[in-house]
Amino acid sequence: MNKSTPIMNSCRLLVAAASLWLSAAAFAETAPAALDQEVQDLKAEVLDLNRELFLLEEELLFPANTQVAVFVSMDIGEFFSLDSVQLELNGKSVANYLYTDREIKALNRGGVHQLFVGNLKTGEHEIVAFFTGLGPQGREYRRGATLNFDKQIGAKYIELQISDFEVKQQPEFVVREWE
């Protein structure tokens, strides 16, 4: 998620201006070979500062005590071919994601996709996920799964798991909290 705040934009502008000023000052005092090394060093410092600013921005936008994160995983996937997932939190749509073939293959190999990260106040909440894709015999398939949970202080992680239910030869959709 790449949200910029006015403070972060100002910091980035300040870093860019400082690096430009330092480059100009270095150019006036040093030889071209040494100048190239100083420019490379400045670039590395700017990248490090940008990385630190990004981490600070993430901490400000999603503090750990109010954070909720939702992940999607698949187990086998013989009875269901995922196309998309829609996510509602407390009756409000917060994420819609259309998967590519490459992402589906990664999920089938055990990958996990971070579908949503946001902030929630403490208390009772409801999450509803709608899965769309192709089910058994290539039929269009749309199912939903719901989880009511109590958000306490601290990060909350929720998994939307798609697995095969061998007995019924149907996909099974489970929403569960990670401990």
N, C-alpha and C positions, 0 to 999 in steps of 0.2 A: 504494500500500500504506500503510495507516494504522495502524501498530503504535505503541502508546504504552508508554513505560517509566516506572517510578516517578519517575525523575529528571525526565523531561519533564513528567509530570503535576504534580510539585511546582513546576517552573519556571512552568508555565502558571497554577497557583493563585497563586503569588507575584506574577506580573504582574497578574493580575486584582485581587488584594487591593491592590496598590500603586496601580492606576488608580482603584479605588473610594476609597481613602484620599485620594488627590490631588484627586479630584472633590469630596469632602466638604470638604476644606480650602479649595479654590477657591470653593466655594459660600458659605462663611462670610465671605470677604474681598472678593468682587467683585460687580458688578452683573449682573443676568440676561443682558444682551446679551453681555457679555464672557465670562460663564460658558459660554454656548453655544459660543463659539469655542474656549475652552480644552478643553471636553469633546470637540469634534471633533478638536482637535490630539492629545488623549490617545488617542482611538480610533485615529487614524492611527499613532501610536507603538506602540500595542498590536498592531495588524495587522503592522507592520514587525517587531516582536519575534517575533511568532508565526511569520512567514515565515522569519526567521533560525533560530528553534528547529527548525522543520520541516526545513530544510536540514541543520542539525547532526545531527538525528536520523537522516536518510537517510544521512549520511556515517558515522555510528556503526553503523547496522544493515547497510549494504552498502558496506564500504570498497572502493575502486577496485581494490586488488590482489587481492581474492578474488571480485569480482563476476562473475556470468554473467547475461546477459540474452538472452531468446529472443523473436524477432519473427515475425509471420505476414504474408506478402504474397501477392498474387494477380496473375497476368498474364492478361488477357482474361476467362477464366472461361466460355467457351462450352460446354465439355465437362464441367464440374463446377460444381455449385451447393453451396457450403460450408454445412454446418449446425453442426458442432462440431469442436473439436480437443481431444485428450487428450495430455498430455505426461508422459513418464516420464523421470526422470534417475537413472541407476544402478539401475534396476529399481524405483524408488519413484515413485508418482504425485505430481506436483508442481503440475499445473494441468489443469483441465477448463474449457472455455469454450464456451458456446452463443451463436452469433452472431445478431443481429437483422438484419432486412432492410436497415435503414439502415447498419449496419456492413458488410454485404456490398457494398452499393453503394459505400461509401467505399473498400473494398479494391479493387474493380474499377476505380475511378478512380485507383488508384496509391497509396492509403493504406497505412500499415504499422501493425499492431497489436502493442503490447508485451504478450506473453502471460505472461511470467514474468521475475522478477528475484530472484536469490538469491545465496548465497555458496557457493563451492566451494574446497576446498583444491587445491593443485597436484597434478598427476598425471593419469593416464588416467581418462577418464569416457565413459559411453555415454548418448546421448540418443535416445529413441524417441518419435515423434509419430504419432498415429492421427488420420486425417482422415475425417469422416463427412459424407455429403451425398447429393445426387442426381447420378448420372453420366449417360452418354449414354443416350438414349431414356427418361429419367426413372426409371431403375432406382436402387434404393438402392445406395450405394457406400461401402465402408469400406476404406481402405488405410493402410499404415504405412510409415514411412521412418525410417532409423537413421543415426546419425553417431557414430563413435568419435573422440574428440578428446583432445588433451593440453592440460590447463590449466596455463599458466605464470603467473608473477606479472604482474598487470595484468588489466584488464577483458577479458572474452571476450564477443563478440556473435555470436549464431547466428540464421540466418534459415531459417524454414520457408516455402519458396516453392511455390506451386501455380500451374502453368502448363499451357497446352494443348499437346499433342503432336499437331500437325496431321497427320502421316503416318498415325498409328494412330487418329486421332480419339478419343483418350483423354486424360484428365488425367495430368499428370506431377507427382510430389511429390519435391522436392529439399530436403535439409537441408544447409546450407553455413555455413562460418565466414566472418564479415566480417573483412577485413584492416584 
